[in-house]
Amino acid sequence: MKKQFLIVTSIFAPTKAIESFGKIPDYELIVIGDKKTPQNWVSKGAAFLSISDQKKLGYRINKILPYNHYSRKMIGYLKAVENQAQVIIDSDDDNLPKENWGVPNFDEIGRAHV
């Protein structure tokens, strides 16, 4: 089975979209926090990385990424790659996935097969 990850940043308490993403089978959800994210952030099915957690990862990019900016998702991409990700999907905490949510099947050179 492919190692598949969903990466999201959030400054809010867990949203309905986050809860829905956490239930999608065969995907690991990584949520990247920021300075405005509640300290007690927890959602079933989500691996949450607070600012403190992000610093502990030791990624050099952490030193140049601005706070309060969506670019902090890059930390999630690196964490997914570190965990042998074969598929990485990016979304937002306000994009509610529909029931038929999915990703096209790509071949090894990137052509989509739907």
C-alpha positions as CSV (number, residue, x, y, z in Angstrom):
1,M,0.0,0.0,0.0
2,K,1.2,3.5,-0.8
3,K,2.2,5.8,2.0
4,Q,-0.2,8.8,1.5
5,F,-0.3,12.0,3.5
6,L,-2.6,15.0,3.8
7,I,-0.9,18.2,4.9
8,V,-2.9,21.1,6.3
9,T,-2.0,24.3,8.3
10,S,-4.4,25.6,10.8
11,I,-4.7,28.5,13.2
12,F,-8.2,27.4,14.4
13,A,-9.5,24.8,16.8
14,P,-10.2,21.6,14.7
15,T,-12.7,22.3,12.0
16,K,-15.3,20.0,10.5
17,A,-12.9,19.7,7.5
18,I,-10.0,18.6,9.7
19,E,-12.3,16.0,11.4
20,S,-13.4,14.8,8.0
21,F,-9.8,14.6,6.6
22,G,-8.8,12.6,9.7
23,K,-11.4,9.9,8.8
24,I,-10.2,9.4,5.2
25,P,-8.8,5.8,5.0
26,D,-5.3,5.2,3.8
27,Y,-4.1,8.7,4.4
28,E,-2.1,10.1,7.3
29,L,-3.1,13.7,8.2
30,I,-0.4,16.1,9.4
31,V,-1.6,19.5,10.7
32,I,0.9,22.2,11.0
33,G,0.2,24.7,13.7
34,D,1.2,28.4,13.9
35,K,1.5,31.1,16.5
36,K,-2.3,31.7,16.5
37,T,-3.2,28.0,16.8
38,P,-4.8,27.0,20.1
39,Q,-2.2,25.4,22.4
40,N,-4.5,22.5,23.2
41,W,-5.1,21.5,19.6
42,V,-6.2,17.8,19.2
43,S,-8.2,16.0,16.6
44,K,-8.7,12.3,16.1
45,G,-6.8,11.0,13.2
46,A,-4.5,14.0,13.0
47,A,-0.8,14.3,13.8
48,F,-0.4,17.9,15.0
49,L,2.9,19.7,14.9
50,S,3.0,22.7,17.2
51,I,5.6,25.4,16.7
52,S,7.7,23.7,19.4
53,D,7.3,20.3,17.7
54,Q,8.4,21.9,14.4
55,K,11.6,23.3,15.9
56,K,12.4,19.9,17.4
57,L,12.4,18.3,13.9
58,G,15.6,20.2,13.1
59,Y,14.7,21.1,9.5
60,R,16.8,24.1,8.4
61,I,13.9,25.5,6.5
62,N,12.2,26.2,9.8
63,K,14.6,29.1,10.4
64,I,13.5,31.0,7.3
65,L,9.8,30.2,7.0
66,P,7.6,33.1,8.2
67,Y,5.1,32.6,11.0
68,N,1.5,33.2,10.4
69,H,1.9,32.1,6.8
70,Y,0.7,29.1,4.8
71,S,4.3,28.4,3.7
72,R,4.8,26.6,7.0
73,K,3.1,23.6,5.2
74,M,6.6,22.9,3.9
75,I,7.4,21.4,7.3
76,G,4.5,19.0,6.8
77,Y,5.8,18.0,3.4
78,L,9.3,17.3,4.8
79,K,7.8,15.3,7.6
80,A,5.8,13.2,5.1
81,V,8.9,12.6,3.0
82,E,10.8,11.6,6.1
83,N,8.0,9.0,6.6
84,Q,8.5,7.6,3.1
85,A,5.5,9.4,1.5
86,Q,4.6,8.3,-2.0
87,V,1.7,10.7,-2.2
88,I,1.3,14.1,-0.6
89,I,-1.9,16.1,-0.8
90,D,-2.2,19.7,0.3
91,S,-5.5,21.2,1.5
92,D,-6.9,23.8,3.9
93,D,-8.8,23.5,7.2
94,D,-11.8,25.1,5.6
95,N,-12.1,22.8,2.6
96,L,-14.6,20.2,3.5
97,P,-13.9,17.0,1.5
98,K,-16.9,15.6,-0.3
99,E,-18.0,12.0,0.2
100,N,-16.4,11.0,-3.1
101,W,-13.1,12.8,-2.3
102,G,-10.2,11.2,-4.0
103,V,-7.0,11.7,-6.0
104,P,-6.5,10.6,-9.6
105,N,-4.3,7.6,-10.0
106,F,-1.0,8.8,-11.4
107,D,1.5,6.6,-13.3
108,E,5.2,6.8,-12.6
109,I,5.7,9.8,-15.0
110,G,2.8,11.8,-13.6
111,R,0.0,11.2,-16.0
112,A,-3.4,11.0,-14.4
113,H,-5.6,8.0,-14.9
114,V,-9.3,8.7,-13.9
